[in-house]
Amino acid sequence: MADADADSNADEQSSERADILDLLTKHRGFLRQTVAGLTDEQARLTPTASALCLGGLIKHVSQVEDTWARFIVDGPAAQGKMDEAAYAAHAAGFRMEEGETLAGLLDQYDEVAQRTDGLVASLPSLDASHPLPEAPWFPPGARWTARRALVHIVAETAQHAGHADIIRETIDGAKTMG
């Protein structure tokens, strides 16, 4: 009976991993679609009331995914200490700086996505957890499992794909989902 339970658990883990990867692929695709055919100049535009631009959103989502994937492996040390420099770097992560290209940001995003996908497939367990880093937005002493960090990556990607859709529609009327 123990073998049957182990097989059932392995099947559930496999299905859960497939669901996570499917959702990540879907929402990454929506985000990538928002920049299809744009120039670097268009990707830098901030045409809405917010300061967000499409290139900056690609950059931000890539950085967030990479940071949380590293958290799954290395724990809170992967995120570093929250100080003035970290807050400034976080803010810069939303901007497409001069010298950055949309193609380069998309290549970086692809590399991060490949590493994350490999991590999802190779993790011994989605239940492994680490304490969250000390930050004002995390409750003291809280922990996240690998599963929770991956769900956060999916949510972050989906949320910013929606932001990107609005920005793209403002630039030239193109819609990702409509």
C-alpha positions in Angstrom: 0.0 0.0 0.0 2.9 2.4 0.7 4.0 2.1 -3.0 0.5 3.1 -4.2 0.5 6.1 -1.8 3.9 7.2 -3.1 2.8 6.8 -6.7 -0.3 8.8 -6.0 1.7 11.6 -4.4 4.2 11.6 -7.3 1.3 11.9 -9.8 -0.2 14.8 -7.8 3.2 16.6 -7.7 3.6 16.0 -11.4 0.2 17.3 -12.2 0.7 20.3 -9.9 4.0 21.1 -11.6 2.5 20.8 -15.0 -0.3 23.3 -14.0 2.3 25.8 -12.7 4.3 25.5 -15.9 1.2 25.8 -18.0 0.1 29.0 -16.2 3.5 30.5 -16.3 3.8 29.8 -20.1 0.3 31.3 -20.7 0.9 34.5 -18.8 4.5 35.0 -20.1 3.0 34.7 -23.5 0.4 37.4 -22.8 3.2 39.7 -21.5 5.4 39.0 -24.5 2.5 39.6 -26.9 2.1 43.1 -25.6 5.5 44.1 -27.0 5.3 42.3 -30.3 6.3 44.5 -33.2 7.3 47.5 -31.0 10.5 49.6 -31.3 12.7 50.3 -28.4 11.4 53.8 -28.3 7.8 52.6 -28.1 8.8 50.1 -25.4 10.1 53.1 -23.3 6.9 55.2 -23.6 4.9 55.9 -20.5 1.6 56.9 -22.1 -0.7 56.3 -19.1 -1.1 58.0 -15.7 1.4 55.6 -14.3 5.2 55.7 -14.8 5.2 52.1 -16.2 6.5 51.3 -19.6 6.4 48.0 -21.5 10.2 47.4 -21.5 10.3 48.2 -17.8 7.5 45.7 -17.1 9.4 43.0 -19.0 12.5 43.8 -17.1 10.7 43.9 -13.7 8.9 40.6 -14.2 12.1 39.0 -15.3 13.9 40.3 -12.2 11.1 39.2 -9.9 10.9 35.7 -11.4 14.7 35.3 -11.1 14.7 36.6 -7.5 11.9 34.3 -6.3 13.4 31.3 -8.1 16.7 32.0 -6.4 14.8 32.3 -3.1 13.4 28.8 -3.6 16.9 27.4 -3.9 18.9 29.7 -1.6 16.4 31.1 0.9 16.2 34.8 2.0 19.8 35.5 1.3 18.9 35.5 -2.5 16.9 38.7 -2.0 19.5 40.6 -0.1 19.0 43.3 2.5 16.4 46.0 2.0 18.2 49.3 2.2 18.2 52.5 0.2 20.3 51.0 -2.6 17.9 48.0 -2.8 14.8 50.3 -3.0 16.6 52.4 -5.7 17.4 49.2 -7.7 13.8 48.0 -7.3 12.5 51.3 -8.7 15.0 51.2 -11.6 13.8 47.7 -12.4 10.6 49.3 -13.7 12.4 51.5 -16.2 13.9 50.6 -19.6 17.1 52.6 -19.4 19.0 54.1 -22.3 21.2 51.4 -23.8 18.8 48.6 -23.0 16.9 47.1 -25.9 13.6 45.3 -26.0 15.3 42.4 -27.7 17.9 42.2 -25.0 15.3 42.4 -22.2 13.3 39.6 -23.9 16.4 37.4 -24.3 17.0 37.9 -20.5 13.4 37.0 -19.8 13.7 33.9 -21.9 16.8 32.8 -19.9 15.1 33.4 -16.6 12.0 31.5 -17.8 14.1 28.5 -18.9 15.9 28.4 -15.5 12.6 28.7 -13.6 11.0 26.0 -15.7 13.9 23.7 -15.1 13.7 24.4 -11.3 9.9 23.6 -11.3 10.7 20.2 -13.0 13.7 19.3 -10.8 12.7 20.4 -7.3 12.6 17.4 -4.9 9.4 18.9 -3.3 7.2 21.9 -3.7 6.7 21.8 0.1 10.3 22.9 0.8 10.2 26.2 2.6 12.4 29.1 3.7 11.8 32.0 6.0 10.9 35.2 4.1 13.5 38.0 4.2 13.0 40.8 6.7 11.0 43.5 4.9 8.1 45.8 6.0 5.6 44.0 3.7 6.3 40.5 5.1 5.0 39.4 8.5 7.8 38.6 11.0 8.8 35.0 11.0 6.7 34.0 7.9 7.8 31.2 5.6 7.0 30.4 2.0 7.1 27.1 0.4 8.5 26.6 -3.1 4.9 26.2 -4.2 3.9 29.6 -2.7 6.9 31.4 -4.3 6.0 29.9 -7.7 2.3 30.9 -7.3 3.6 34.4 -6.5 5.6 34.4 -9.8 2.5 33.4 -11.7 0.4 36.1 -10.0 3.1 38.8 -10.6 3.4 37.8 -14.3 -0.4 37.9 -14.8 -0.8 41.2 -13.0 1.8 42.9 -15.0 0.6 41.3 -18.3 -2.7 43.2 -17.6 -0.8 46.4 -17.0 1.1 45.9 -20.2 -2.1 45.3 -22.1 -3.4 48.7 -21.1 -0.2 50.4 -21.9 0.0 48.8 -25.4 -3.6 49.7 -26.1 -2.8 53.3 -25.2 0.3 53.3 -27.5 -1.4 52.0 -30.7 -4.7 50.4 -30.0 -3.4 46.8 -30.0 -5.0 44.5 -27.5 -3.6 41.3 -26.1 -6.9 39.8 -24.8 -9.6 41.6 -26.7 
